């Protein structure tokens, strides 16, 4: 084993709610398929399948319906909902906090929202507000969608100059990991 190999990514075991969603989706698709098959048999008896004025399964699908179907088939409900939260961030946390703290990403494995603040004072403030914010996000997204908020302070600039700088070093931060 070499040190260059990436560690295998943990896959999250589906919980009871996730399993129920998958089972419900599969049951709906199976029922829809049975209904389509029965309808096609009836049409074949009447003189074959043909296009007509009424809607059937062969008609083009509206873009919104196609996207919603894709999201539900792939199990992307939680990431799509969190993406909506990122778009509505100022309404959720308020304009003052939104000016100084910006959501960066959502880690689906840990169910954590990563937020970057522009100063350490705002990072500390957001850490104090985190339990309230997690509760508010779970009201919007569903219970357990966000378990934690990881708050990052401002990133410092790389130190390029100085008498003790080693070639290839990015500054004092690269020694602490």
N, C-alpha and C positions, 0 to 999 in steps of 0.2 A: 504494500500500500504506500503510495507516494503522498507527499504533503500537498501536491498540486490538485488532487482530486477534491471536488466540492463535496461537502457533507450532504447526504440524501435529505431531501426536504420532507418534513413530517406531514403526513396527510391527516386531516382532522376526521375523526370517526363521526359519522352522522348521529345526531341525537334523536330522541323520540319525535320531536316536532319536525325535524328534517325528513325522517323516514316517513312520517305521515304525509308530508307534502309530496314526496316522491310517489307514494302509493296512490294518493288522490289524483295526481297528474296522470299516472299510468291508467287508472280506472277510467278517467274522463276520455283519454285518447282511445282506449279500447271500445268504450261505448260509442264514441263518435265514429270509429271505423266500422262497427257493426251497423250503425244507422246508415252510413254511406253505402255499404254493401247491399243492404236491403233496398235502398232507393235505386241503386243501379240495376238490380234484378228486376224491379218493377218497370223501369224505363226500357230495359231490354225486351221484356214481354210486350210492351206497347208499340214496339217498332224500332227499337235500337236507341242508342245514346246519340243525342244530337244537341246542338246548342240551341238555346231558345231565349225567350224574354225573361225568364225567371232565373234567379241566382242559383248556382249549384257549386259543387266543390271544385270545379275547373276554372271558375272565374278568378280574375286577379284579386289579390288581397290588398286592402288599404295599408299604407305604410305604418300607421300607428298599431294596427292589429298585428301586422307581421313582426314588428319589434317586440310587442308584448308577448307574442307567442314564442319568439326566440328566447327572450329573457326567462320565461317560465320553463321552456324545454331544457335550457342549459343550467337552470338552478341559480341564476344570477340575481334573484330578487333582492337579497341583502346588499350586495355591492352596488346595485343600481339605486337602491333607496339611500345608501350612504352618499352616493354621488349627488343625489338630490339635496342632501343635507349640506354638502359643500357648496352647492349653488345658492342655498338659502341661509348661509352662515350668518349674515348680518341680522336677519329676522330672528334667528334662534338665540344668539348670544347678546344682541344689542349692538348699536353702531359704535359705541366707545370701545368695546372689547374687539370688535371686528376690525377696527382701524389698526390695532396693534398685534393681533393674533390671527394667524391664517392656518386653516387645516391643510396639511400636505398630502397625507395618504391614509388609507384604511388598511390595516393588517387583518385579513379575514381569518387567519389561523388563530391569532390571539384575540380577535375581536376588539382591537384597540384602534382608536383614532389618534393619529400623530398630528400635533399642532405646533407650529413654529411662532414664537413671539419675538418682537423686535427689541425688547429690553428684558433684563433679568427681573425688574420690578413687575412687569406684566406677566412674565412666566410664573413668578411666585403667586401673583393674584389669581391666575388661571388654575394653578395647582390647588388653591384653596376652594375655588369654585367647581372643581372637577366632579365631586359627587353629585352636586345639584345638576350639573350639565349632563352627566351620564343618565340621570333619571329623566331629564327632559328629552334627550335623544331617544331613549328607549320608549317613551310615550309615543313619539312620532314613528319610530321604525319597528316597534314590536319588542317584546320582552327579551332581553339577552342579546340584542343585536350589537350593542356596544358595552363591553365590560369595563374598559379602562380608557383613560385619556392620557397619552404620553405627551408631556410638554417639553419642548426644546427651547432653550434660550437662543440669543443671537449667536451666529457663527462669527468668530473673530477672523480678521484678515490674516493671510499667511505672512510670516515674517521672512522677508527676503534678504535683509541686510544685517550685519553685525559681526563683531570680531570672532565670535564662537560658533558661527554657522558652519555646519558640515555640508559638503556637496550632496545634493539630493534631499536634503532635509526640508520639511515644510514648516518648521518652527518648533516651538516648545511643545505643541500638542502632539507631535508624532512620537514622543517618548512615553506618553501616558496612555496611548491607545485610543 
